[in-house]
Each structure stands twice: as structure tokens, then as C-alpha cells.
């Protein structure tokens, strides 16, 4: 004898809710991972910057401040993305990726400029 399993609307609602929660958790985890990577890169550049003499630091203060501002923008967009409703998420994801790419490029350029300047001072 085969029993029929009845699925109620509440059961479906709960399953969909669970799936949405898992999806949100995964998305937040991915953005948090990206943010951690940026934090690590920023820390590395900051450490290298802090090891330099004051004259060297003066030449790069403005650029370092710009990097910090970009990082803040990225964190603000990630927060906005995590709080956004679904119809705005795709546009925000694109903005987050653009800001991250820009910040990555800025960090790399900043690091190269510091290396060049550091080597020329030796």
C-alpha cells in the first residue's frame, strides 16, 4: 500500500524560504570573502607604506587616502547589496564588481609606484 504524501502550501513556503535563506547566506559569504581579500591587499600595501620614511610617505599620502576612500565605497556598496531587494541586486552586484576591479587596479598601481620610488631612493 502506497501512502500519498500531502504537501501543503505552508510546506512549500517553508522550503522556498529555506532555499532563499541559503542563497542569501551564500551571497553574503561570497561578498564577505571578496571584502576579506581586499582587506588583506590593503593591509599589505599599508604595511609596505608604513615601512617607508616620512619623505616617501608624504609623496604617497594622497594616493593612500584615495585607496581608503575606494575601499569605503566598496564596503558601502556591499552593505547596500546585502540589504537590497532582488530587483536591484543585479545592478548593485555590477557596481560592486566594478568598484572592486578599480580598487584592485589602484592597489596594484600604488604598490608598483611605491616600489619604483623606493628603489630610486636607494
Secondary structure, 3 states (H helix, E strand, C coil): CCCCCCCCHHHHHHHHHHHHHHHHHHHHHHHHHHHHHHHHHHHHHHHHHHCCCHHHHHHHHHHHHHHHHHHHHHHHHHHHHHHCCHHHHHHHHHHHHHHHHHHHHHHHHHHHHHHHHHHHHC
